[in-house]
Amino acid sequence: MKTINRMLTLSLMLLAVFVTYANENDESDSNIVMPVSHQQLAQGVLLGNFTHLDPAKKPSENFDLLDWSLTLPTDLNKDKKADIVYERALADGFELKPLFYTAEDGGMVFACPNEGAKTSSNTKYARTELREMLRRGNTQIKTQGITKNNWVFSQAHGSVKRNAGAVEGSLEATLAVNRVSITGDEKQVGRVIIGQIHATDDEPIRLYYRKLPNNEKGSIYFAHEINGGDDVWVHIIGSRSHTLVNPEDGIGLNEKFSYKITVENSVLFVTIIRPGKANITKSIDMSKSGYNRNNQYMYFKAGVYNQNNSGDPRDYVQATFYHLENQHDN
């Protein structure tokens, strides 16, 4: 009976999660209003100013990285967990070729092999990925929990919002995926997560890029994970299918594009921007997804989270970021 009740609860939660805003910002639910920050995005204009990027500088000299820690697919201290570079060391000029370094055009390169150290025994895949750290190097603030290091949903209890570092917010990035995996399980080949919101245990969003070996163009889609439940998949460009033919209007390797992820009033908004093309925005109402509970805290992530643990261990994914900014009003 408990199993049946849980399945029924999850089904009701899934029904409560709905997608609005189809291609070209087609508003399909009048109860949801797109944030002003997304409404004001210029059509077909990439986010960020790349003129200051200097290939002679370290990543932290081109980007403000004091708001981030870096997880690597290495285990240099042999503790059987992925190495983490915390804010101050990262902001003090850290780089580690060929995993994290400055590209010849000044961009910030993230690369991760199919096989590498994991963050925990429950994690299947390796990553070279930034984790948002609102404490900005203040080690007196704990990294986990409802602390000034993390943010919460606007639905959270008042005391929770007061103890958090912020209430909701946005993540902006401009990047080009340079390489995806080409060996291994056909259901894993070619896919990489390029942006996330991570909660206490689950992920309100995992934003994917995927290009199959025989395709010239790749897809963009995301998963919204119900807290303690299943994933809801949302296709933006192409789909997540491992048998997809070359996606119409897809994004090729080394092609720059931008994304903006926002949580406002417990609604998730994702906008994809490509040069000279209409912006695409999708949204999901997360008010019934369980992230308003008093034990739920959030942080953004960006980089490459390789979603292939099969095939040649030396096979890898790589992306170069040209703009990265986390934004919070509180």
Secondary structure by P-SEA (a helix, b strand, c coil): caaaaaaaaaaaaaaacccccccccccccccccccccccccccccccccccccccccccccccccccbbbbcccccccccbbbbbccccccccccccccccccccbbbbbbbcccccccccccccccbbbbbbccccccccccccccccccccccccaaaaaacccccccccccccccccccccccccccccccccccccccccbbbbbbbcccccccccbbbbbcccbbbbbbbcccccccccccccccccccbbbbbbbbbcccbbbbbbbcccbbbbbbbbbccccccccccccccccccccccccccccccbbbbbbcbbbbbbcc
